[in-house]
Amino acid sequence: MKDAVRQAKDGVILDLEISPGAKETAVHGYNPWRKRIEIRLSERAEKGKANAELISFLARIFKVNSRYIQIITGSTNSKKSVKIAGMNAPDILNALTQK
């Protein structure tokens, strides 16, 4: 999972694989071939609903305000990179392994 979490100058970048339209929103696991954390979202990928749910979900997991979370690549794709400002990689990995 460490391959999907990168420390940036002012936060952490997560590489994610998103599956919208699932029964429940949850971290599903890690894809070692794609080097991405898999997240299932209950919202469908329509009119930004899944992206909004992703940001809200990550804010709850990492206990940060949603304004510190930004989709930096893949806003219209299932493969996304998300930046979480003010966090460090060890804290992110710790929070992900507890879920």
C-alpha distance (Angstrom), angle and dihedral (degrees) to the residues before:
residue distance angle dihedral
M1 . . .
K2 3.80 . .
D3 3.82 89.8 .
A4 3.81 89.9 65.3
V5 3.82 94.9 52.6
R6 3.80 118.9 71.0
Q7 3.77 128.4 179.4
A8 3.81 112.6 -128.0
K9 3.78 129.8 -170.3
D10 3.80 94.3 -94.9
G11 3.79 103.7 18.8
V12 3.79 144.2 -27.2
I13 3.81 131.2 -57.8
L14 3.80 118.7 -146.0
D15 3.80 122.5 -162.1
L16 3.80 107.8 -146.1
E17 3.80 139.9 -175.9
I18 3.82 108.9 -152.7
S19 3.81 126.9 -156.8
P20 3.82 109.8 -169.8
G21 3.80 124.1 -163.6
A22 3.82 96.3 41.9
K23 3.81 124.9 148.2
E24 3.80 91.5 -108.7
T25 3.78 139.5 7.0
A26 3.80 111.9 -106.9
V27 3.78 146.8 131.3
H28 3.79 101.0 -95.5
G29 3.79 100.7 -171.5
Y30 3.78 143.0 -88.4
N31 3.81 128.6 -58.6
P32 3.83 106.0 -146.7
W33 3.82 93.9 -168.5
R34 3.79 94.9 53.6
K35 3.82 92.4 31.2
R36 3.79 90.8 -134.1
I37 3.79 135.3 128.3
E38 3.80 110.0 -120.3
I39 3.79 117.4 -133.4
R40 3.78 125.9 -179.4
L41 3.80 118.2 -152.4
S42 3.79 127.1 -163.5
E43 3.82 92.9 -147.2
R44 3.78 120.5 85.3
A45 3.79 120.9 -118.6
E46 3.81 94.4 -103.7
K47 3.80 127.7 126.6
G48 3.81 93.5 -16.1
K49 3.81 94.6 -58.4
A50 3.81 94.4 128.0
N51 3.81 92.1 46.9
A52 3.81 90.8 50.8
E53 3.80 90.8 49.2
L54 3.82 90.8 48.2
I55 3.81 92.0 53.8
S56 3.81 91.8 46.4
F57 3.81 91.9 47.3
L58 3.81 93.4 49.4
A59 3.81 90.3 47.4
R60 3.82 89.5 55.9
I61 3.82 94.0 46.7
F62 3.79 95.1 48.2
K63 3.82 95.6 34.2
V64 3.80 95.0 -126.4
N65 3.79 133.5 127.3
S66 3.81 111.4 -92.5
R67 3.81 90.4 -122.6
Y68 3.83 87.6 73.0
I69 3.81 91.5 60.3
Q70 3.79 120.7 81.2
I71 3.80 132.4 174.4
I72 3.80 101.5 -132.8
T73 3.82 99.5 177.5
G74 3.79 134.2 14.1
S75 3.79 101.4 30.5
T76 3.83 88.7 154.6
N77 3.81 96.4 32.8
S78 3.80 136.1 73.6
K79 3.81 90.0 -123.9
K80 3.79 107.1 73.6
S81 3.78 138.9 170.6
V82 3.78 113.6 -150.1
K83 3.79 126.8 -167.9
I84 3.79 120.6 -148.6
A85 3.80 110.5 -165.3
G86 3.78 121.8 -142.4
M87 3.82 96.6 17.3
N88 3.79 132.1 108.3
A89 3.80 128.6 -137.3
P90 3.85 97.6 -113.0
D91 3.82 91.6 54.2
I92 3.81 91.0 48.8
L93 3.82 92.6 49.5
N94 3.79 90.9 47.2
A95 3.82 92.3 51.9
L96 3.81 91.9 47.4
T97 3.80 94.5 50.4
Q98 3.82 91.1 51.5
K99 3.82 92.3 58.1
